[in-house]
Amino acid sequence: MGYWDLPEGTDCVEKTWITTKLGTALGLVGSAYHIVAFQPDSAVAALQRATNSTVTMAAMGAIFGMTTCLSAQAREAPDDPLNYFIGGCASGIFLGARTHSAITGTSACLGLGTLAFFTKVGKMEGWKLAGPPEL
């Protein structure tokens, strides 16, 4: 089952697990590119950098998944895009705390929250970013 196959506001553990796996995958890919682009001094430094990035992204995915699901349950509005904004914002706040920067946290909160909000709106309204042209 995929993330969108589960009803909103239900099965929070499964949804969190899915977003955690996605965050982990993105963290691994991002850290691989970062290691290639900016060569570390040693293999240990490369491993530390990869672990740091991957764990941060995995945590952000878990925070997003759990916050979005719990927000849907608490607000009793499971399909409201605001739940996704709240989840994205919570992930951004974590990133700000991780970097010890209020500016980073605020910017990431607004950016990730807005991205998540429009992702949900697009899913609800059937927006397509790619695919065959409709004639």
All heavy atoms as an XYZ file, in Angstrom:
980
protein
N       0.833     -1.188      0.000
C       0.000      0.000      0.000
C       0.874      1.246      0.000
O       1.919      1.276      0.616
C      -0.897      0.028      1.228
C      -1.983     -1.014      1.238
S      -3.193     -0.704      2.518
C      -4.324      0.319      1.628
N       0.386      2.269     -0.647
C       1.091      3.530     -0.677
C       0.489      4.542      0.280
O      -0.562      4.309      0.887
N       1.141      5.662      0.389
C       0.704      6.715      1.311
C      -0.706      7.188      0.981
O      -1.528      7.368      1.859
C       1.695      7.882      1.252
C       1.359      8.991      2.207
C       1.759      8.923      3.529
C       0.630     10.101      1.792
C       1.447      9.938      4.427
C       0.320     11.114      2.679
C       0.723     11.025      3.989
O       0.408     12.015      4.875
N      -0.985      7.398     -0.301
C      -2.275      7.950     -0.701
C      -3.386      6.908     -0.652
O      -4.563      7.260     -0.761
C      -2.181      8.558     -2.096
C      -1.210      9.691     -2.166
C       0.009      9.681     -2.768
C      -1.358     11.006     -1.613
N       0.616     10.898     -2.619
C      -0.197     11.734     -1.919
C      -2.364     11.640     -0.884
C      -0.021     13.044     -1.536
C      -2.178     12.958     -0.499
C      -1.024     13.650     -0.819
N      -3.042      5.632     -0.510
C      -4.058      4.580     -0.447
C      -4.746      4.519      0.912
O      -5.867      4.012      1.013
C      -3.437      3.216     -0.754
C      -2.889      3.138     -2.164
O      -3.393      3.872     -3.039
O      -1.947      2.362     -2.388
N      -4.092      5.011      1.956
C      -4.662      4.983      3.300
C      -5.523      6.219      3.529
O      -5.129      7.322      3.157
C      -3.538      4.942      4.346
C      -2.611      3.735      4.287
C      -1.407      3.944      5.190
C      -3.358      2.480      4.688
N      -6.687      6.072      4.134
C      -7.522      7.250      4.410
C      -6.811      8.208      5.367
O      -6.082      7.783      6.268
C      -8.772      6.663      5.077
C      -8.753      5.207      4.776
C      -7.330      4.820      4.547
N      -7.042      9.500      5.155
C      -6.419     10.517      5.995
C      -6.908     10.394      7.435
O      -8.085     10.154      7.681
C      -6.728     11.916      5.469
C      -6.205     12.189      4.086
C      -4.702     12.207      4.006
O      -4.021     12.461      5.008
O      -4.186     11.965      2.906
N      -6.014     10.579      8.381
C      -6.363     10.553      9.788
C      -6.518      9.164     10.373
O      -6.957      9.012     11.502
N      -6.172      8.142      9.601
C      -6.249      6.766     10.100
C      -4.896      6.097      9.911
O      -4.108      6.506      9.063
C      -7.315      5.940      9.350
O      -6.944      5.842      7.966
C      -8.692      6.580      9.447
N      -4.657      5.077     10.695
C      -3.435      4.274     10.590
C      -2.178      5.149     10.583
O      -1.354      5.093      9.673
C      -3.504      3.389      9.351
C      -2.626      2.161      9.473
O      -2.004      1.967     10.546
O      -2.544      1.392      8.514
N      -2.062      5.954     11.638
C      -0.951      6.911     11.741
C       0.416      6.227     11.739
O       1.379      6.766     11.188
C      -1.097      7.764     12.993
S      -2.461      8.929     12.913
N       0.498      5.058     12.340
C       1.791      4.366     12.393
C       2.234      3.965     10.987
O       3.396      4.162     10.612
C       1.715      3.149     13.339
C       2.989      2.338     13.277
C       1.422      3.592     14.758
N       1.324      3.430     10.192
C       1.668      3.023      8.823
C       2.047      4.228      7.968
O       3.013      4.191      7.216
C       0.497      2.263      8.192
C       0.768      1.779      6.792
C       1.850      0.711      6.707
O       2.076      0.008      7.709
O       2.466      0.577      5.636
N       1.280      5.308      8.085
C       1.592      6.507      7.307
C       2.944      7.092      7.722
O       3.724      7.542      6.886
C       0.483      7.551      7.464
C      -0.795      7.159      6.737
C      -1.791      8.265      6.729
C      -1.823      8.881      5.454
N      -2.640      9.075      4.475
N       3.219      7.076      9.012
C       4.506      7.579      9.503
C       5.642      6.706      9.002
O       6.705      7.207      8.615
C       4.500      7.647     11.037
O       3.448      8.519     11.447
C       5.826      8.158     11.573
N       5.448      5.396      8.983
C       6.467      4.481      8.487
C       6.759      4.765      7.010
O       7.915      4.783      6.586
C       6.027      3.035      8.700
C       6.967      2.019      8.166
C       6.698      1.083      7.218
C       8.345      1.806      8.527
N       7.812      0.321      6.977
C       8.825      0.743      7.760
C       9.196      2.440      9.429
C      10.139      0.288      7.870
C      10.508      1.984      9.526
C      10.958      0.921      8.755
N       5.732      5.014      6.222
C       5.916      5.293      4.795
C       6.697      6.594      4.603
O       7.649      6.652      3.805
C       4.553      5.344      4.071
C       3.928      3.949      4.035
C       4.710      5.894      2.657
C       2.476      3.929      3.598
N       6.325      7.641      5.330
C       7.033      8.920      5.171
C       8.456      8.842      5.718
O       9.351      9.518      5.201
C       6.268     10.079      5.838
O       6.043      9.778      7.219
C       4.942     10.337      5.142
N       8.675      8.014      6.732
C      10.030      7.831      7.252
C      10.915      7.142      6.217
O      12.064      7.537      6.004
C      10.010      7.018      8.558
O       9.185      7.696      9.502
C      11.404      6.854      9.139
N      10.376      6.117      5.565
C      11.144      5.433      4.517
C      11.456      6.371      3.361
O      12.572      6.356      2.831
C      10.373      4.205      4.011
C      10.298      3.069      4.997
C       9.722      1.811      4.396
C       8.301      1.985      3.952
N       7.672      0.739      3.495
N      10.501      7.200      2.981
C      10.731      8.150      1.895
C      11.794      9.173      2.286
O      12.690      9.491      1.499
C       9.427      8.856      1.521
C       9.514      9.858      0.384
C       9.984      9.185     -0.897
C       8.177     10.522      0.172
N      11.715      9.688      3.520
C      12.724     10.627      4.007
C      14.104     10.003      4.049
O      15.101     10.643      3.705
N      14.168      8.739      4.471
C      15.453      8.036      4.510
C      16.041      7.904      3.110
O      17.237      8.143      2.900
C      15.278      6.648      5.148
O      14.730      6.805      6.454
C      16.594      5.909      5.229
N      15.209      7.527      2.144
C      15.688      7.383      0.767
C      16.186      8.717      0.221
O      17.255      8.779     -0.408
C      14.572      6.817     -0.114
N      15.431      9.778      0.452
C      15.863     11.100     -0.015
C      17.151     11.537      0.675
O      18.019     12.151      0.055
C      14.760     12.124      0.222
C      13.522     11.985     -0.658
C      12.435     12.946     -0.198
C      13.871     12.221     -2.106
N      17.278     11.210      1.953
C      18.502     11.538      2.681
C      19.709     10.797      2.136
O      20.799     11.371      2.012
N      19.531      9.527      1.809
C      20.638      8.750      1.239
C      21.066      9.295     -0.117
O      22.260      9.451     -0.386
C      20.233      7.281      1.108
C      20.238      6.463      2.382
C      19.576      5.103      2.151
C      21.651      6.277      2.895
N      20.095      9.593     -0.964
C      20.416     10.120     -2.295
C      21.072     11.493     -2.172
O      22.091     11.771     -2.808
C      19.151     10.181     -3.178
C      19.421     10.938     -4.461
C      18.639      8.782     -3.476
N      20.504     12.358     -1.338
C      21.068     13.692     -1.155
C      22.472     13.668     -0.582
O      23.350     14.408     -1.019
N      22.698     12.784      0.394
C      24.036     12.715      0.985
C      25.042     12.131     -0.006
O      26.200     12.528     -0.014
C      24.024     11.919      2.283
O      23.643     10.584      2.064
N      24.610     11.210     -0.851
C      25.515     10.664     -1.871
C      25.963     11.763     -2.836
O      27.150     11.879     -3.156
C      24.842      9.532     -2.626
N      25.008     12.565     -3.296
C      25.356     13.682     -4.175
C      26.271     14.677     -3.462
O      27.219     15.197     -4.047
C      24.101     14.398     -4.679
C      23.465     13.734     -5.867
C      22.257     13.067     -5.747
C      24.077     13.767     -7.112
C      21.672     12.450     -6.834
C      23.505     13.155     -8.215
C      22.292     12.501     -8.065
O      21.730     11.888     -9.144
N      25.997     14.938     -2.206
C      26.807     15.897     -1.448
C      28.237     15.383     -1.266
O      29.197     16.155     -1.363
C      26.156     16.157     -0.084
C      26.766     17.295      0.649
N      27.666     17.114      1.674
C      26.627     18.631      0.514
C      28.036     18.289      2.138
N      27.419     19.227      1.448
N      28.386     14.091     -1.023
C      29.720     13.509     -0.850
C      30.498     13.549     -2.156
O      31.699     13.812     -2.176
C      29.611     12.075     -0.288
C      29.178     12.138      1.178
C      30.919     11.321     -0.428
C      28.783     10.805      1.772
N      29.812     13.318     -3.275
C      30.482     13.374     -4.575
C      30.864     14.815     -4.919
O      31.965     15.081     -5.413
C      29.587     12.756     -5.676
C      30.142     13.040     -7.057
C      29.440     11.260     -5.449
N      29.968     15.747     -4.644
C      30.228     17.146     -5.004
C      31.278     17.786     -4.100
O      32.084     18.600     -4.564
C      28.927     17.945     -4.938
N      31.262     17.450     -2.827
C      32.200     18.023     -1.863
C      32.942     16.880     -1.182
O      32.485     16.349     -0.169
C      31.458     18.878     -0.819
C      30.647     19.972     -1.429
C      29.270     19.832     -1.557
C      31.242     21.132     -1.893
C      28.510     20.835     -2.126
C      30.480     22.138     -2.461
C      29.114     21.988     -2.585
N      34.066     16.512     -1.756
C      34.829     15.364     -1.281
C      35.270     15.540      0.176
O      35.943     16.519      0.496
C      36.074     15.162     -2.154
C      35.776     14.808     -3.594
C      35.332     13.380     -3.754
O      35.839     12.497     -3.074
N      34.391     13.149     -4.644
N      34.898     14.604      1.051
C      35.380     14.683      2.437
C      36.846     14.254      2.524
O      37.394     13.647      1.601
C      34.470     13.708      3.182
C      33.957     12.788      2.147
C      33.957     13.525      0.848
N      37.476     14.555      3.647
C      38.888     14.246      3.836
C      39.143     12.763      4.060
O      40.211     12.256      3.724
C      39.450     15.037      5.020
C      39.417     16.534      4.766
O      39.466     16.941      3.587
O      39.328     17.298      5.754
N      38.177     12.058      4.641
C      38.388     10.632      4.936
C      37.070      9.876      4.784
O      35.997     10.472      4.658
C      38.910     10.467      6.374
O      37.911     10.851      7.290
N      37.192      8.558      4.835
C      36.001      7.711      4.741
C      35.122      7.883      5.975
O      33.888      7.827      5.884
C      36.415      6.247      4.591
N      35.739      8.119      7.118
C      34.971      8.328      8.349
C      34.148      9.608      8.247
O      32.974      9.647      8.631
C      35.903      8.360      9.578
C      35.142      8.758     10.832
C      36.586      7.022      9.766
N      34.753     10.667      7.697
C      34.035     11.929      7.521
C      32.873     11.751      6.544
O      31.787     12.308      6.746
C      34.976     13.015      7.024
N      33.083     10.965      5.503
C      32.012     10.689      4.544
C      30.873      9.921      5.208
O      29.692     10.225      4.993
C      32.555      9.899      3.357
N      31.210      8.943      6.014
C      30.196      8.158      6.724
C      29.420      9.035      7.708
O      28.192      8.934      7.805
C      30.847      6.978      7.447
C      29.896      6.040      8.183
C      28.939      5.380      7.201
C      30.683      4.990      8.946
N      30.121      9.903      8.419
C      29.448     10.812      9.350
C      28.499     11.751      8.621
O      27.375     11.986      9.062
C      30.477     11.631     10.130
C      31.209     10.849     11.185
C      32.304     11.679     11.854
O      32.896     12.559     11.238
N      32.568     11.371     13.114
N      28.949     12.285      7.504
C      28.121     13.201      6.730
C      26.880     12.490      6.190
O      25.770     13.018      6.263
C      28.945     13.776      5.573
C      28.240     14.890      4.845
C      29.058     15.406      3.691
N      30.336     15.955      4.124
C      31.290     16.326      3.281
N      31.113     16.176      1.975
N      32.413     16.827      3.720
N      27.068     11.292      5.660
C      25.939     10.529      5.124
C      24.954     10.170      6.227
O      23.733     10.287      6.050
C      26.441      9.272      4.423
N      25.459      9.748      7.365
C      24.588      9.378      8.482
C      23.822     10.586      8.995
O      22.603     10.505      9.224
C      25.427      8.759      9.625
O      26.125      7.629      9.116
C      24.547      8.338     10.780
N      24.490     11.694      9.159
C      23.857     12.907      9.657
C      22.710     13.349      8.737
O      21.598     13.618      9.197
C      24.898     14.014      9.789
C      24.352     15.247     10.464
O      23.410     15.192     11.211
N      24.977     16.376     10.170
N      22.971     13.398      7.453
C      21.947     13.830      6.492
C      20.788     12.851      6.427
O      19.617     13.255      6.397
C      22.562     13.975      5.098
O      23.591     14.921      5.107
N      21.102     11.575      6.406
C      20.060     10.563      6.279
C      19.166     10.515      7.512
O      17.937     10.451      7.401
C      20.695      9.178      6.018
O      21.499      9.269      4.830
C      19.640      8.118      5.828
N      19.765     10.577      8.689
C      18.965     10.548      9.921
C      18.100     11.807     10.030
O      16.933     11.722     10.439
C      19.882     10.378     11.155
C      19.131     10.618     12.450
C      20.501      8.988     11.157
N      18.623     12.949      9.640
C      17.843     14.185      9.672
C      16.637     14.086      8.749
O      15.512     14.423      9.141
C      18.717     15.391      9.283
O      19.789     15.503     10.221
C      17.914     16.673      9.261
N      16.844     13.613      7.527
C      15.736     13.485      6.578
C      14.725     12.431      7.028
O      13.516     12.610      6.854
C      16.268     13.166      5.185
C      16.987     14.323      4.533
S      15.924     15.745      4.246
C      14.876     15.110      2.967
N      15.206     11.335      7.604
C      14.298     10.305      8.107
C      13.434     10.864      9.238
O      12.222     10.620      9.296
C      15.087      9.092      8.586
N      14.048     11.632     10.124
C      13.304     12.246     11.225
C      12.281     13.253     10.697
O      11.144     13.310     11.193
C      14.255     12.922     12.200
N      12.654     14.018      9.688
C      11.710     14.965      9.103
C      10.524     14.236      8.483
O       9.375     14.685      8.607
C      12.407     15.844      8.063
C      13.336     16.860      8.679
S      14.252     17.807      7.459
C      12.940     18.658      6.614
N      10.777     13.117      7.819
C       9.685     12.330      7.256
C       8.765     11.790      8.332
O       7.534     11.822      8.200
N       9.348     11.297      9.413
C       8.545     10.760     10.516
C       7.714     11.863     11.172
O       6.532     11.663     11.474
C       9.453     10.095     11.546
N       8.319     13.016     11.375
C       7.598     14.138     11.984
C       6.451     14.578     11.085
O       5.330     14.822     11.550
C       8.569     15.302     12.275
C       9.513     14.916     13.417
C       7.811     16.587     12.602
C      10.686     15.854     13.587
N       6.709     14.659      9.786
C       5.651     15.040      8.853
C       4.494     14.045      8.895
O       3.329     14.426      9.013
C       6.193     15.160      7.423
C       5.108     15.386      6.411
C       4.580     16.652      6.238
C       4.604     14.342      5.655
C       3.555     16.865      5.323
C       3.583     14.551      4.743
C       3.062     15.817      4.569
N       4.807     12.766      8.783
C       3.762     11.747      8.745
C       2.922     11.725     10.004
O       1.688     11.693      9.945
N       3.575     11.762     11.152
C       2.835     11.695     12.418
C       2.043     12.980     12.675
O       0.885     12.930     13.080
C       3.800     11.419     13.573
C       3.100     11.154     14.881
S       1.913      9.785     14.854
C       2.994      8.379     14.773
N       2.643     14.133     12.416
C       1.959     15.400     12.667
C       0.752     15.564     11.754
O      -0.320     15.998     12.202
C       2.924     16.590     12.479
O       4.058     16.388     13.311
C       2.261     17.898     12.832
N       0.897     15.213     10.492
C      -0.219     15.325      9.552
C      -1.376     14.433      9.983
O      -2.532     14.856      9.990
C       0.252     14.943      8.132
O       1.311     15.826      7.758
C      -0.863     15.060      7.134
N      -1.072     13.211     10.363
C      -2.117     12.264     10.755
C      -2.783     12.684     12.065
O      -4.012     12.670     12.184
C      -1.512     10.871     10.873
S      -2.750      9.581     11.063
N      -1.987     13.064     13.050
C      -2.562     13.478     14.332
C      -3.353     14.774     14.202
O      -4.379     14.950     14.865
C      -1.464     13.616     15.386
C      -0.798     12.310     15.811
C       0.320     12.589     16.811
C      -1.809     11.337     16.384
N      -2.906     15.673     13.343
C      -3.636     16.910     13.096
C      -4.995     16.610     12.465
O      -6.008     17.217     12.834
C      -2.823     17.824     12.192
O      -3.565     18.946     11.802
N      -5.031     15.673     11.540
C      -6.303     15.282     10.911
C      -7.260     14.692     11.939
O      -8.464     14.952     11.899
C      -6.049     14.288      9.785
N      -6.726     13.908     12.873
C      -7.571     13.324     13.911
C      -8.044     14.386     14.903
O      -9.223     14.433     15.253
C      -6.813     12.236     14.666
C      -6.609     10.973     13.884
C      -5.825      9.938     14.669
O      -5.355     10.184     15.773
N      -5.667      8.765     14.075
N      -7.149     15.236     15.358
C      -7.495     16.229     16.373
C      -8.472     17.279     15.837
O      -9.376     17.706     16.556
C      -6.232     16.912     16.892
N      -8.288     17.672     14.600
C      -9.131     18.707     14.015
C     -10.423     18.137     13.446
O     -11.308     18.885     13.052
C      -8.368     19.446     12.912
C      -7.139     20.178     13.441
C      -6.361     20.895     12.345
N      -7.204     21.897     11.712
C      -7.550     21.872     10.432
N      -7.137     20.915      9.640
N      -8.312     22.813      9.924
N     -10.526     16.827     13.369
C     -11.683     16.145     12.793
C     -11.986     16.659     11.385
O     -13.140     16.822     10.996
C     -12.901     16.271     13.705
C     -12.697     15.598     15.055
C     -13.891     15.738     15.970
O     -14.896     16.348     15.568
O     -13.805     15.235     17.103
N     -10.929     16.931     10.648
C     -11.032     17.376      9.258
C      -9.976     16.628      8.459
O      -8.933     17.172      8.129
C     -10.820     18.874      9.164
N     -10.231     15.355      8.164
C      -9.163     14.529      7.596
C      -8.652     14.960      6.229
O      -7.478     14.777      5.941
C      -9.787     13.136      7.527
C     -11.243     13.327      7.646
C     -11.458     14.612      8.378
N      -9.491     15.542      5.393
C      -9.029     15.893      4.048
C      -8.667     17.359      3.893
O      -8.512     17.844      2.781
C     -10.097     15.506      3.017
C     -10.158     14.010      2.810
O      -9.084     13.370      2.850
O     -11.259     13.478      2.627
N      -8.502     18.071      4.985
C      -8.159     19.484      4.929
C      -6.668     19.653      4.626
O      -5.822     19.086      5.319
C      -8.495     20.134      6.277
C      -8.378     21.648      6.250
O      -8.022     22.206      5.187
O      -8.644     22.267      7.288
N      -6.323     20.410      3.582
C      -4.907     20.638      3.265
C      -4.127     21.322      4.390
O      -2.905     21.246      4.424
C      -4.953     21.523      2.018
C      -6.283     21.291      1.419
C      -7.201     20.990      2.561
N      -4.824     21.978      5.302
C      -4.146     22.625      6.418
C      -3.395     21.605      7.268
O      -2.354     21.923      7.850
C      -5.145     23.407      7.282
C      -4.561     24.220      8.429
C      -3.548     25.237      7.905
C      -5.671     24.922      9.195
N      -3.872     20.367      7.331
C      -3.156     19.315      8.059
C      -1.767     19.104      7.456
O      -0.799     18.883      8.182
C      -3.930     18.001      8.019
C      -5.266     18.110      8.701
O      -5.428     18.825      9.678
N      -6.252     17.402      8.173
N      -1.673     19.176      6.155
C      -0.389     19.004      5.478
C       0.515     20.202      5.728
O       1.723     20.048      5.872
C      -0.615     18.773      3.978
C      -0.984     17.349      3.692
C      -2.207     16.830      4.096
C      -0.103     16.501      3.058
C      -2.543     15.527      3.867
C      -0.417     15.184      2.816
C      -1.641     14.700      3.223
O      -1.963     13.392      3.004
N      -0.070     21.400      5.770
C       0.731     22.572      6.109
C       1.311     22.421      7.513
O       2.483     22.696      7.739
C      -0.097     23.859      6.014
C       0.712     25.083      6.342
C       1.465     25.696      5.350
C       0.758     25.597      7.626
C       2.236     26.809      5.638
C       1.533     26.708      7.924
C       2.269     27.321      6.929
N       0.492     21.969      8.445
C       0.950     21.789      9.828
C       2.082     20.762      9.880
O       3.086     20.962     10.559
C      -0.229     21.392     10.738
C      -1.219     22.547     10.849
C       0.251     20.956     12.109
C      -2.548     22.184     11.476
N       1.938     19.648      9.159
C       2.986     18.621      9.129
C       4.278     19.127      8.502
O       5.371     18.887      9.025
N       4.164     19.855      7.386
C       5.350     20.424      6.749
C       6.021     21.461      7.627
O       7.251     21.521      7.719
N       5.214     22.258      8.299
C       5.760     23.272      9.203
C       6.488     22.623     10.378
O       7.565     23.074     10.771
C       4.636     24.178      9.686
S       5.210     25.573     10.660
N       5.906     21.564     10.922
C       6.562     20.862     12.033
C       7.913     20.297     11.600
O       8.895     20.362     12.350
C       5.664     19.745     12.558
N       7.982     19.770     10.392
C       9.256     19.267      9.871
C      10.264     20.396      9.708
O      11.447     20.236      9.991
C       9.048     18.569      8.525
O       8.267     17.425      8.676
N       9.794     21.542      9.233
C      10.673     22.697      9.084
C      11.191     23.216     10.419
O      12.356     23.603     10.536
N      10.334     23.202     11.429
C      10.766     23.627     12.760
C      11.854     22.692     13.283
O      12.835     23.133     13.885
C       9.564     23.694     13.715
C       8.660     24.866     13.326
C      10.008     23.824     15.166
C       7.327     24.881     14.031
N      11.685     21.386     13.038
C      12.722     20.429     13.438
C      14.043     20.748     12.746
O      15.108     20.710     13.375
C      12.294     18.995     13.118
C      13.406     17.998     13.267
C      13.801     17.569     14.522
C      14.073     17.500     12.157
C      14.841     16.659     14.675
C      15.104     16.594     12.296
C      15.487     16.178     13.560
N      13.983     21.073     11.457
C      15.205     21.412     10.729
C      15.871     22.647     11.328
O      17.094     22.696     11.467
C      14.897     21.627      9.250
C      16.089     21.825      8.332
C      17.005     20.605      8.355
C      15.624     22.102      6.918
N      15.065     23.635     11.710
C      15.620     24.822     12.356
C      16.264     24.492     13.691
O      17.339     25.007     14.021
N      15.626     23.615     14.468
C      16.208     23.207     15.747
C      17.501     22.428     15.520
O      18.475     22.575     16.260
C      15.213     22.364     16.532
N      17.518     21.609     14.489
C      18.695     20.790     14.175
C      19.885     21.656     13.785
O      21.028     21.331     14.088
C      18.330     19.833     13.036
C      19.381     18.876     12.631
C      19.333     17.646     13.525
N      20.283     16.657     13.092
C      21.554     16.647     13.465
N      22.023     17.564     14.258
N      22.355     15.696     13.040
N      19.610     22.757     13.090
C      20.686     23.649     12.644
C      20.933     24.797     13.629
O      21.794     25.633     13.375
C      20.360     24.245     11.261
O      19.148     24.990     11.354
C      20.247     23.170     10.205
N      20.165     24.843     14.709
C      20.280     25.904     15.718
C      20.064     27.283     15.099
O      20.771     28.240     15.416
C      21.640     25.868     16.426
C      21.955     24.555     17.053
N      21.333     24.113     18.200
C      22.799     23.555     16.686
C      21.797     22.917     18.516
N      22.674     22.549     17.612
N      19.082     27.378     14.206
C      18.824     28.630     13.510
C      17.316     28.889     13.435
O      16.580     28.127     12.808
C      19.404     28.576     12.098
O      18.993     29.683     11.338
N      16.886     29.984     14.051
C      15.473     30.351     14.003
C      15.057     30.755     12.587
O      13.935     30.457     12.158
C      15.188     31.491     14.975
N      15.941     31.405     11.864
C      15.639     31.819     10.494
C      15.446     30.589      9.607
O      14.510     30.531      8.807
C      16.757     32.729      9.928
C      16.858     34.017     10.742
C      16.526     33.031      8.462
C      15.620     34.886     10.714
N      16.320     29.604      9.749
C      16.174     28.370      8.978
C      14.871     27.672      9.333
O      14.143     27.203      8.445
C      17.368     27.427      9.233
O      18.562     28.082      8.821
C      17.215     26.116      8.487
N      14.554     27.602     10.609
C      13.322     26.952     11.041
C      12.085     27.652     10.512
O      11.140     27.010     10.044
N      12.082     28.975     10.568
C      10.934     29.747     10.081
C      10.777     29.591      8.577
O       9.673     29.348      8.078
C      11.106     31.239     10.435
O      11.276     31.357     11.848
C       9.911     32.050      9.991
N      11.879     29.713      7.853
C      11.836     29.586      6.396
C      11.419     28.180      5.977
O      10.595     28.008      5.071
C      13.201     29.912      5.788
O      13.596     31.206      6.119
N      11.992     27.171      6.632
C      11.648     25.788      6.301
C      10.205     25.481      6.674
O       9.518     24.750      5.959
C      12.598     24.831      7.005
N       9.732     26.031      7.776
C       8.337     25.848      8.185
C       7.403     26.378      7.092
O       6.493     25.671      6.647
C       8.076     26.567      9.509
S       6.336     26.697      9.970
N       7.633     27.601      6.669
C       6.773     28.196      5.642
C       6.925     27.485      4.292
O       5.941     27.215      3.609
C       7.082     29.682      5.496
C       6.722     30.537      6.716
C       7.220     31.966      6.530
C       5.235     30.508      6.977
N       8.175     27.174      3.915
C       8.417     26.533      2.626
C       7.863     25.116      2.558
O       7.136     24.764      1.616
N       8.205     24.293      3.545
C       7.730     22.905      3.530
C       6.225     22.827      3.776
O       5.538     21.979      3.187
C       8.486     22.076      4.571
C       9.973     21.867      4.302
C      10.638     21.157      5.475
C      10.190     21.099      3.017
N       5.713     23.713      4.631
C       4.273     23.737      4.866
C       3.507     24.098      3.607
O       2.502     23.462      3.269
N       3.990     25.106      2.892
C       3.333     25.517      1.650
C       3.432     24.429      0.587
O       2.456     24.139     -0.112
C       3.955     26.832      1.136
O       3.827     27.829      2.159
C       3.290     27.307     -0.137
N       4.597     23.813      0.466
C       4.768     22.716     -0.491
C       3.814     21.568     -0.181
O       3.147     21.041     -1.084
C       6.217     22.227     -0.477
C       6.538     21.047     -1.385
C       6.371     21.434     -2.844
C       7.947     20.548     -1.116
N       3.717     21.191      1.084
C       2.824     20.094      1.465
C       1.365     20.478      1.236
O       0.567     19.659      0.768
C       3.065     19.722      2.927
N       1.010     21.721      1.567
C      -0.356     22.201      1.361
C      -0.758     22.069     -0.101
O      -1.810     21.510     -0.433
C      -0.453     23.666      1.818
C      -1.806     24.287      1.634
C      -2.759     24.187      2.619
C      -2.106     25.000      0.481
C      -4.017     24.767      2.460
C      -3.354     25.580      0.304
C      -4.314     25.469      1.297
N       0.086     22.573     -0.999
C      -0.259     22.524     -2.417
C      -0.160     21.116     -2.995
O      -0.838     20.801     -3.974
C       0.581     23.533     -3.213
C       0.078     24.941     -3.056
C       0.854     25.895     -2.437
C      -1.180     25.300     -3.494
C       0.394     27.194     -2.268
C      -1.661     26.581     -3.331
C      -0.874     27.543     -2.719
N       0.659     20.274     -2.400
C       0.685     18.868     -2.823
C      -0.665     18.221     -2.539
O      -1.216     17.502     -3.382
C       1.804     18.105     -2.101
O       3.055     18.697     -2.452
C       1.811     16.642     -2.477
N      -1.209     18.477     -1.363
C      -2.520     17.920     -1.012
C      -3.619     18.520     -1.884
O      -4.498     17.799     -2.366
C      -2.810     18.172      0.474
C      -4.171     17.702      0.929
C      -4.326     16.197      0.796
C      -5.679     15.757      1.348
N      -5.916     14.346      1.141
N      -3.599     19.834     -2.098
C      -4.600     20.474     -2.945
C      -4.529     19.898     -4.356
O      -5.551     19.573     -4.963
C      -4.412     22.015     -2.968
C      -5.271     22.656     -4.040
C      -4.729     22.606     -1.611
N      -3.313     19.752     -4.873
C      -3.140     19.184     -6.207
C      -3.650     17.756     -6.300
O      -4.254     17.358     -7.299
N      -3.420     16.976     -5.271
C      -3.906     15.596     -5.244
C      -5.436     15.572     -5.220
O      -6.064     14.774     -5.921
C      -3.327     14.873     -4.021
C      -3.730     13.442     -3.906
C      -3.068     12.602     -4.957
C      -3.381     11.142     -4.714
N      -3.034     10.316     -5.840
N      -6.038     16.456     -4.430
C      -7.499     16.499     -4.325
C      -8.152     16.968     -5.627
O      -9.216     16.477     -5.998
C      -7.912     17.425     -3.177
C      -7.600     16.872     -1.806
S      -7.818     18.049     -0.452
C      -9.457     18.671     -0.721
N      -7.502     17.896     -6.318
C      -8.083     18.474     -7.523
C      -7.598     17.813     -8.814
O      -8.008     18.201     -9.895
C      -7.804     19.972     -7.571
C      -8.495     20.728     -6.451
C      -8.287     22.222     -6.536
O      -7.591     22.687     -7.477
O      -8.814     22.926     -5.664
N      -6.699     16.848     -8.681
C      -6.236     16.111     -9.855
C      -5.241     16.851    -10.723
O      -5.189     16.629    -11.929
N      -4.431     17.722    -10.124
C      -3.413     18.425    -10.897
C      -2.405     17.424    -11.437
O      -2.059     16.454    -10.794
C      -2.677     19.440    -10.045
C      -3.510     20.568     -9.533
C      -4.802     20.846     -9.847
C      -3.107     21.551     -8.591
N      -5.227     21.950     -9.154
C      -4.208     22.402     -8.374
C      -1.939     21.801     -7.903
C      -4.163     23.487     -7.514
C      -1.884     22.876     -7.045
C      -2.985     23.715     -6.852
N      -1.882     17.696    -12.635
C      -0.849     16.858    -13.229
C       0.349     17.725    -13.571
O       0.217     18.754    -14.211
C      -1.368     16.164    -14.485
C      -2.464     15.176    -14.184
C      -2.883     14.417    -15.403
C      -4.000     13.501    -14.947
N      -4.391     12.552    -15.883
N       1.526     17.278    -13.108
C       2.748     18.007    -13.422
C       3.416     17.459    -14.661
O       4.180     18.143    -15.312
C       3.721     17.932    -12.228
C       3.210     18.573    -10.938
C       4.221     18.360     -9.824
C       2.945     20.043    -11.142
N       3.154     16.214    -14.981
C       3.757     15.597    -16.156
C       2.789     14.547    -16.691
O       1.877     14.104    -16.000
C       5.099     14.950    -15.799
N       3.012     14.157    -17.876
C       2.178     13.121    -18.478
C       1.878     13.473    -19.911
O       2.310     14.501    -20.435
N       1.125     12.627    -20.563
C       0.812     12.893    -21.975
C      -0.112     14.105    -22.089
O      -0.936     14.356    -21.207
C       0.107     11.615    -22.427
C      -0.427     11.003    -21.170
C       0.530     11.404    -20.088
N       0.051     14.854    -23.166
C      -0.827     16.025    -23.355
C      -2.267     15.605    -23.615
O      -2.513     14.558    -24.233
C      -0.220     16.729    -24.562
C       0.534     15.684    -25.282
C       0.994     14.691    -24.247
N      -3.178     16.402    -23.128
C      -4.585     16.128    -23.376
C      -5.020     16.926    -24.591
O      -4.915     18.143    -24.638
C      -5.409     16.508    -22.148
C      -5.085     15.641    -20.946
C      -5.946     16.001    -19.744
O      -7.021     16.609    -19.914
O      -5.531     15.680    -18.632
N      -5.507     16.232    -25.603
C      -5.913     16.902    -26.856
C      -7.395     17.006    -26.950
O      -8.165     16.270    -26.489
C      -5.356     16.146    -28.053
C      -3.826     16.026    -28.078
C      -3.403     15.121    -29.225
C      -3.221     17.403    -28.263
